[in-house]
Amino acid sequence: MSSKLYEDIFTLVEKPSRYIGGEVNSAKKNKSECRLSFALAFPDTYEVGMSHLGLQILYSILNSVPEISAERFYAPWPDMEFQMRKNNIMLSSLESRAPLKNFDIVGFSLQYELSYTNVLNMLELGGIPIYARDRKEEVPLVIAGGPCTFNPAPVTAFFDAFVIGEGEEVVMEISRAVMEGKKRGYTRGQLLESLAEIEGVYIPAIHTSGERVKKRIVSDINQWLVPLRPVVPLMNTIHDRVTLEIARGCTRGCRFCQAGMVWRPVRERTPEVLGKMADEMLCSTGHNELSLLSLSSGDYSMIEYLVSKLMNRYYDKRVALALPSMRVETLTRELIDEIKRVRKTSFTLAPEAGTQRLRNVINKGNTEEDLLSTTRNVFGAGWRSIKLYFMLGLPGERKEDLEGITDLAYRVLREGENRRQVTVSLSTFVPKPHTPFQWCRQISLEVILERQEFLKKNIRNRNLKIKWHDGRMSLLEGVFSRGDEKLGALLERAFRLGCRFDGWSDQFKFDLWEEAIRETDIRVEDYLRERHITEKLSWDRIDCGISKNFLTEELRKSLGEELTADCRFGVCHQCGI
């Protein structure tokens, strides 16, 4: 494409900085001089994708190898897509403007089921057939990774391969296998056969006999000091800060939480390693906020020491610390006092349920007093606002649990003497594969709307703000979360009808999804219903390490409102890891 035409399009679209590239710390390689070209594709906007740590990690690892060129692709916003189709411009990388179809490997990060239509759109805009069966020899291998691959069934028709688990090691094994295959003149089929030999790689066209594919795990994350030089975005992003991963995995055992099951075991980086990483990342980016990331940051074994060390190191530089994922009982007054030394970053506390009974059902493991005590500490330290996160439709939910959400919100408000701002955020429980609740029913759209309306009527105060997730999105997420191969036809039809950015409320077109559902004869109820524990599940071929015996035992315990203690601080529960 001519640079003039490309620049002319920039003047016609919203936020052109999404498409410019050339950021600080971005790779500057000559793709034609490398043995392998790897397209890293994120099926959402630039500002969302640039906030995703996983993509930055893979970008850093791949580009650290001189013979590999890794370049980035993000989903174009509808105004940009319109101009691209109108002017016959292909989806091209930020680094070299090379079309997607000109790469050896295209790797998509699947973080959310409602990004699937964007995947198909990016493939088509990039000149790649959307169905794997239609791809000829010269077409790139299209691979998916990320949490959605723990049930790849709904999108198996569109991918040549899936990476199950963590990507640091396997991405290099895949790259080396493809480089060797190119050297030997392998056909597309032979390349896929070589990838099928790699642990953690699932090839739908080859793994047809029911054999299970085991997830990949990085045993020592201290060996992976990446990314030390993250790409600095050209615009404000969802998380405009440096993200430092302090630990991976969680054994708290919340029964609704897929991440807590599939990313076991727990692994921590040492404070010394984290200090070195933080120094390099802050120096190379110029950011003034450092986010300490893990599934539960407060469970890091040396969290108070680490926070104190980092605050002392960066206080004079006015670098703030953020703890985005904290359990209520781990947010101590000492941590709060350290964090506020530079800037009061926001806190979100997640009771999840409104009563102790239901918190026991989901194995949350903390109490109302834990929440109120933490709230007192937060407000007492000078914070003016706090966010509370709850889920609707949890297994066994009753009216008193909804009333409990209301009561808890007002009690938290009273802890702030009715002068603080409390935001209540409501999402709908979606059963996820590889969790004890994978067999449970998801509530219908009608019930979602009824329960949301109940809470909206009962939470009324100028200092209480209520937010809720679109129940129609939750319904669709539930369909694809536990879906099967039949949904491929539904996905393609919705894409052809014009569905894009389905996770964005201003872009979500439920009427088009309803039309696609009718045209493909999909029965939504088949995917929301309760499953029997002996039923064959579409994700059974994926081995995440957690045994079904453990999951069924946890389901049984939930029915009796029994708690399971964190195995890091007690006995082993034989989960399979």
DRENKOL-939810 format. One record per residue (C-alpha): x, y, z; residue in three letters. Coordinates in steps of 0.001 Angstrom, whole numbers, padded with zeros to 6 digits, always signed. Layout:
N
XYZALA/...
***
This chain:
577
+000000+000000+000000MET/+001248+003549-000609SER/+002212+005562+002458SER/+000086+008452+001199LYS/-003061+006327+001047LEU/-002323+004984+004505TYR/-001810+008490+005916GLU/-004980+009698+004209ASP/-006920+006987+006040ILE/-005449+008128+009363PHE/-007247+011439+008968THR/-010576+009638+008601LEU/-010512+007412+011692VAL/-010842+007787+015423GLU/-007620+007505+017459LYS/-005138+007062+014582PRO/-002358+006438+017120SER/-003767+002903+017337ARG/-002245+002181+013922TYR/+000978+004213+013724ILE/+003570+001963+015411GLY/+007205+002974+015921GLY/+006860+003155+019717GLU/+009762+003341+022148VAL/+011153-000196+022709ASN/+009361-001657+019686SER/+011426-004027+017552ALA/+013201-002684+014509LYS/+014226-005673+012421LYS/+014409-006408+008731ASN/+011849-009173+008396LYS/+013342-010400+005112SER/+016685-011075+006800GLU/+015198-013322+009503CYS/+014622-017060+009244ARG/+011184-016853+010858LEU/+008480-014202+010908SER/+005968-014425+013764PHE/+002797-012317+013867ALA/+001468-011713+017378LEU/-002232-010926+017026ALA/-004487-009581+019768PHE/-008204-009572+018843PRO/-009059-006292+020508ASP/-008065-002657+020214THR/-004507-001388+020533TYR/-005175+000182+023930GLU/-006505-003108+025321VAL/-003845-005313+023736GLY/-000965-003074+024769MET/-002040-003538+028398SER/-001763-007318+028118HIS/+001394-008634+029777LEU/+001387-011997+027994GLY/+001769-010443+024560LEU/+004604-008215+025777GLN/+006363-011291+027191ILE/+006167-013248+023924LEU/+007168-010187+021892TYR/+010258-009755+024060SER/+011250-013433+023963ILE/+010872-013834+020210LEU/+012650-010611+019301ASN/+015560-011476+021592SER/+016489-014099+018974VAL/+018290-012454+016017PRO/+016860-014856+013440GLU/+013228-014280+014483ILE/+011120-011226+013726SER/+007958-010812+015835ALA/+005504-008079+014878GLU/+002176-006949+016343ARG/-001390-006826+015049PHE/-004467-005475+016824TYR/-008110-005469+015814ALA/-009025-002386+013778PRO/-011946-000344+015094TRP/-015038-000411+012818PRO/-014194+002961+011276ASP/-010733+001692+010301MET/-012162-001597+009026GLU/-014557+000362+006814PHE/-011706+002351+005275GLN/-009562-000763+004832MET/-012295-002633+002982ARG/-013258+000427+000942LYS/-009653+001000-000186ASN/-008612-002690-000414ASN/-005984-002295+002311ILE/-004903-005455+004127MET/-004376-005759+007865LEU/-000674-005043+008347SER/+001781-005059+011227SER/+002710-002014+013285LEU/+006423-002691+012777GLU/+006946-003186+009023SER/+003459-002769+007505ARG/+003734-006345+006232ALA/+000326-008007+005621PRO/-000741-010736+008017LEU/-000676-013322+005226LYS/+003069-012789+004680ASN/+004161-014256+008026PHE/+005244-017815+008788ASP/+003190-018074+011984ILE/+000196-016080+013195VAL/-000353-016422+016935GLY/-003607-015185+018465PHE/-004067-014522+022175SER/-007568-015673+023189LEU/-008401-013985+026481GLN/-012184-013674+026176TYR/-014855-015581+024296GLU/-016485-012389+023046LEU/-013387-011556+020995SER/-013886-014519+018640TYR/-015588-012537+015860THR/-012601-010184+015861ASN/-010338-013173+015189VAL/-012272-014025+012031LEU/-012286-010393+010966ASN/-008526-010043+011421MET/-007877-013224+009450LEU/-010048-012084+006566GLU/-008608-008561+006551LEU/-005140-010106+006624GLY/-005754-012231+003536GLY/-005952-015583+005350ILE/-008871-018029+004850PRO/-010842-018154+008080ILE/-011215-021959+008007TYR/-008110-024062+008597ALA/-009287-026588+006000ARG/-009102-023943+003243ASP/-005498-022883+003828ARG/-002967-023731+001123LYS/+000742-024422+001513GLU/+001821-020772+001350GLU/-000594-019613+004080VAL/+000791-019011+007601PRO/+000170-021484+010393LEU/-002550-019979+012586VAL/-002111-020782+016283ILE/-004073-019780+019395ALA/-002988-019495+023016GLY/-004467-018013+026181GLY/-007079-019107+028742PRO/-009829-019721+026166CYS/-007808-022608+024723THR/-008657-024699+027783PHE/-011827-025335+025780ASN/-010766-024926+022151PRO/-013800-026769+020738ALA/-015884-023751+019579PRO/-013010-022397+017457VAL/-011168-025556+016352THR/-012323-025042+012754ALA/-010400-021771+012511PHE/-007007-022709+013970PHE/-004264-025048+012831ASP/-002908-025466+016363ALA/-003508-024492+019977PHE/-000992-023878+022749VAL/-002359-025093+026068ILE/-000790-023432+029099GLY/+002110-021035+029532GLU/+003943-019811+026474GLY/+007494-018764+027367GLU/+009154-022080+026553GLU/+006740-023535+024029VAL/+006777-020470+021765VAL/+010486-021002+021180MET/+010031-024749+020637GLU/+007372-024018+018019ILE/+009592-021414+016376SER/+012578-023749+016205ARG/+010427-026561+014804ALA/+009059-024330+012039VAL/+012506-022949+011199MET/+013857-026484+010923GLU/+010853-027546+008856GLY/+011342-024658+006445LYS/+014998-025598+006090LYS/+014046-029182+005224ARG/+011266-028153+002872GLY/+008413-029571+004952TYR/+004871-029378+003686THR/+002199-027735+005803ARG/+001079-031149+007026GLY/+004620-032128+007985GLN/+005060-028894+009920LEU/+001910-029626+011901LEU/+003115-033170+012584GLU/+006343-031772+014023SER/+004393-029356+016224LEU/+002185-032198+017471ALA/+005280-033699+019118GLU/+005660-030662+021384ILE/+004114-030942+024842GLU/+001244-028500+025254GLY/+000441-028227+021537VAL/-002948-029473+020334TYR/-003419-030037+016590ILE/-007121-030686+015788PRO/-006285-032325+012445ALA/-003864-034764+014114ILE/-005150-035334+017656HIS/-008307-037098+016497THR/-008265-040278+018570SER/-009143-038711+021909GLY/-005649-038546+023395GLU/-005325-035848+026048ARG/-003067-032848+025562VAL/-001186-031784+028678LYS/-000757-028090+029483LYS/+002674-026475+029578ARG/+003979-024979+032787ILE/+007105-022883+033360VAL/+008625-024429+036466SER/+010841-021490+037493ASP/+009567-018050+036541ILE/+012725-016494+038006ASN/+014488-017670+034854GLN/+012252-015490+032697TRP/+013036-011830+033303LEU/+010744-010531+030595VAL/+009747-008043+029451PRO/+012506-005773+030783LEU/+011888-003191+028069ARG/+008116-003143+027441PRO/+006857-001303+024394VAL/+005657+002168+025432VAL/+002242+002875+023853PRO/+001532+006007+021849LEU/-001781+006627+023617MET/-003445+006077+026965ASN/-004150+002391+027474THR/-006443+000429+029769ILE/-003579-000004+032257HIS/-001139+002837+031680ASP/+001662+001573+033901ARG/+004448-000972+034239VAL/+003176-004435+035140THR/+005473-006580+037271LEU/+004376-010211+037627GLU/+005335-011212+041154ILE/+003806-014706+041184ALA/+001870-017169+039078ARG/-000844-019614+040105GLY/-003237-019698+043049CYS/-004340-022462+045427THR/-007082-020635+047331ARG/-009529-022865+045493GLY/-012453-020564+044708CYS/-014806-022993+042998ARG/-015927-020610+040257PHE/-012419-019499+039281CYS/-010867-021076+036193GLN/-007574-019197+036529ALA/-007107-020512+040064GLY/-007455-024072+038802MET/-005647-024128+035459VAL/-002600-022001+036372TRP/-001501-024116+039331ARG/+001037-024617+040910PRO/+001936-021410+042731VAL/+005345-020015+041773ARG/+006924-016819+043071GLU/+009675-014528+041875ARG/+012211-013558+044517THR/+012297-009968+045808PRO/+015815-009636+044392GLU/+014703-010610+040890VAL/+011656-008363+041140LEU/+013798-005421+042217GLY/+016067-005823+039193LYS/+013097-006159+036849MET/+011353-003114+038289ALA/+014485-000972+037918ASP/+014920-001902+034268GLU/+011238-001625+033350MET/+010747+001793+034947LEU/+014000+003130+033510CYS/+013198+001915+029989SER/+009611+003206+029897THR/+009377+006344+032025GLY/+006171+005165+033700HIS/+005380+006476+037177ASN/+003208+003602+038383GLU/+004183+000003+039092LEU/+001506-002689+039291SER/+002313-005864+041233LEU/+000483-008584+039363LEU/-000606-012071+040325SER/-003919-013854+040740LEU/-003818-012822+044397SER/-001033-010326+045097SER/-001612-010376+048842GLY/-000773-014086+048945ASP/+002800-013416+047814TYR/+004785-014798+050749SER/+006883-011629+051238MET/+004372-009028+050095ILE/+004899-006544+052935GLU/+008687-006764+052602TYR/+008476-006377+048821LEU/+006114-003393+048932VAL/+008225-001651+051579SER/+011408-002298+049586LYS/+009934-000947+046361LEU/+008356+002101+048019MET/+011651+002993+049700ASN/+013478+002596+046406ARG/+011099+004694+044301TYR/+009604+007155+046780TYR/+011898+010009+045751ASP/+011015+009367+042093LYS/+007299+009524+042957ARG/+006563+006093+041527VAL/+003253+004776+042859ALA/+002444+001133+043576LEU/-000793-000619+042634ALA/-002069-003962+043905LEU/-004837-004822+041419PRO/-005781-008243+042773SER/-006067-008453+046546MET/-008102-010736+048750ARG/-009977-008821+051418VAL/-008123-010360+054342GLU/-004641-009808+052864THR/-004971-006037+052440LEU/-003444-005071+055786THR/-003137-001603+057315ARG/+000635-001838+056864GLU/+000243-002384+053114LEU/-002297+000408+052829ILE/+000013+002848+054615ASP/+002925+001944+052345GLU/+000909+002303+049153ILE/-000441+005761+050022LYS/+003043+007246+050497ARG/+003132+008379+046857VAL/-000417+008184+045505ARG/-003657+006524+046513LYS/-004173+003975+043742THR/-007623+002384+043581SER/-008798-000652+045541PHE/-011359-003225+044428THR/-012525-005690+047075LEU/-014312-008839+045953ALA/-016697-010412+048480PRO/-018257-012187+045418GLU/-021396-013130+047385ALA/-023695-011331+049799GLY/-023882-013931+052584THR/-021447-016122+054452GLN/-023405-019211+053416ARG/-022892-018506+049725LEU/-019258-017508+050265ARG/-018778-020942+051810ASN/-020469-022555+048801VAL/-017924-020955+046471ILE/-015042-021529+048937ASN/-014231-017840+049166LYS/-012831-018342+052619GLY/-013190-014834+054042ASN/-015858-013202+056165THR/-017977-010083+056355GLU/-015856-008854+059239GLU/-012747-009245+057067ASP/-014367-006937+054529LEU/-015534-004359+057060LEU/-012183-004321+058843SER/-010345-003755+055571THR/-012832-001068+054584THR/-012211+000745+057877ARG/-008483+000624+057216ASN/-008850+001928+053655VAL/-011170+004795+054611PHE/-009120+005501+057735GLY/-006005+005902+055601ALA/-007667+008653+053594GLY/-009215+006910+050606TRP/-012410+008570+049400ARG/-013802+005653+047399SER/-013802+001888+047164ILE/-015184-000698+044742LYS/-017002-003904+045664LEU/-017325-006779+043223TYR/-020159-009338+043358PHE/-021422-012133+041119MET/-025051-012942+040387LEU/-026296-016441+039671GLY/-023782-018416+041710LEU/-024838-022035+042329PRO/-027295-022161+045202GLY/-028035-018427+045179GLU/-031219-017421+047037ARG/-033140-014197+047565LYS/-031421-013652+050911GLU/-028070-013683+049098ASP/-029238-010791+046919LEU/-030505-008992+050012GLU/-027083-009658+051523GLY/-025399-007741+048699ILE/-027600-004744+049484THR/-026963-004999+053227ASP/-023217-005362+052744LEU/-023039-002360+050426ALA/-024776-000160+052998TYR/-022604-001475+055829ARG/-019468-000610+053862VAL/-020924+002844+053195LEU/-021505+003338+056925ARG/-017866+002469+057591GLU/-017105+005583+055552GLY/-019588+007565+057658GLU/-021823+007870+054586ASN/-019382+010388+053103ARG/-017303+008043+050950ARG/-018128+006728+047480GLN/-018856+003003+047205VAL/-019236+001409+043786THR/-020997-001956+043586VAL/-020041-003870+040451SER/-022228-006816+039405LEU/-021311-009520+036926SER/-023090-012764+036109THR/-021557-016101+037031PHE/-020508-018054+033947VAL/-019530-021718+034572PRO/-016011-022342+033277LYS/-014292-025560+032146PRO/-011901-027272+034575HIS/-013633-025881+037675THR/-015874-027602+040252PRO/-018803-025598+038857PHE/-018228-026714+035250GLN/-021267-028986+035563TRP/-023580-026285+036988CYS/-026400-024487+035240ARG/-026031-020871+034169GLN/-029046-018713+034944ILE/-031159-017548+032017SER/-031220-014034+030628LEU/-034656-013494+032154GLU/-033363-014377+035628VAL/-030253-012221+035156ILE/-032414-009201+034383LEU/-034757-009903+037317GLU/-031885-010071+039813ARG/-030188-006992+038414GLN/-033462-005085+038685GLU/-033926-006201+042303PHE/-030528-004800+043253LEU/-030984-001586+041283LYS/-034226-000933+043190LYS/-032687-001681+046583ASN/-029315+000036+046266ILE/-030270+003709+046199ARG/-028011+006297+047746ASN/-026117+009214+046262ARG/-022869+007720+047593ASN/-023665+004227+046350LEU/-023081+003645+042659LYS/-024135+000397+041015ILE/-022704-000998+037776LYS/-023775-004173+036042TRP/-022550-006284+033155HIS/-024866-006719+030170ASP/-026708-009986+030801GLY/-026897-010688+027065ARG/-023106-010675+026896MET/-022966-013078+029847SER/-025395-015394+028087LEU/-023242-015444+024957LEU/-020071-015913+026987GLU/-021696-018884+028703GLY/-022611-020484+025381VAL/-019046-020310+024060PHE/-017339-021018+027387SER/-018725-024569+027533ARG/-019408-024855+023824GLY/-018596-027506+021241ASP/-017555-027646+017587GLU/-021111-026874+016424LYS/-020602-023270+017455LEU/-018105-022667+014659GLY/-020976-022230+012206ALA/-022723-019821+014591LEU/-019545-017797+015004LEU/-018997-017495+011272GLU/-022621-016507+010663ARG/-022510-013814+013352ALA/-019295-012494+011821PHE/-020851-012401+008342ARG/-023851-010523+009724LEU/-021537-007836+011081GLY/-020730-008762+014697CYS/-017477-007230+015947ARG/-016142-006212+019360PHE/-018861-008159+021151ASP/-017335-007366+024544GLY/-017863-003636+023982TRP/-021318-002422+025039SER/-021459+000239+022331ASP/-020604-002299+019614GLN/-022493-005380+020844PHE/-025312-006318+018463LYS/-027407-008925+020234PHE/-030092-008784+017557ASP/-027558-010039+015002LEU/-026503-012844+017341TRP/-030152-013835+017761GLU/-030496-013916+013988GLU/-027364-016055+013659ALA/-028633-018424+016358ILE/-031907-018904+014493ARG/-030217-019428+011135GLU/-027809-022065+012492THR/-030417-023891+014627ASP/-028383-023505+017812ILE/-030306-024200+021023ARG/-028884-021837+023633VAL/-030378-023902+026450GLU/-028177-026860+025446ASP/-025128-024841+026481TYR/-026473-023200+029647LEU/-027947-026365+031161ARG/-026615-028424+034057GLU/-024347-031334+033089ARG/-024183-034734+034752HIS/-020772-035506+036229ILE/-020476-038614+034021THR/-021249-036674+030836GLU/-018546-036345+028197LYS/-017410-032718+027990LEU/-016011-030986+024930SER/-012883-029962+026858TRP/-012094-033413+028269ASP/-009203-033805+025812ARG/-007375-030931+027549ILE/-005342-031977+030600ASP/-004881-028924+032819CYS/-003423-031050+035617GLY/-006493-030925+037874ILE/-008190-034300+038265SER/-011917-034806+037775LYS/-012029-036604+041108ASN/-010870-033421+042824PHE/-013388-031292+040925LEU/-016304-033598+041706THR/-015304-033714+045378GLU/-015210-029912+045461GLU/-018643-029814+043831LEU/-019944-032175+046516ARG/-018441-030011+049261LYS/-020053-026912+047780SER/-023473-028521+048129LEU/-022738-029007+051828GLY/-021305-025480+052186GLU/-017956-026985+053213GLU/-014680-025090+052934LEU/-011406-026419+051528THR/-008325-024786+053018ALA/-005464-023424+050923ASP/-002960-026261+050554CYS/-000057-023801+050852ARG/-000890-023474+054530PHE/-002164-026971+055289GLY/-002599-030479+053930VAL/-002486-031485+050276CYS/-005957-032000+048787HIS/-004772-034256+045949GLN/-005901-031882+043202CYS/-003661-033612+040678GLY/-000816-031102+040429ILE/
***
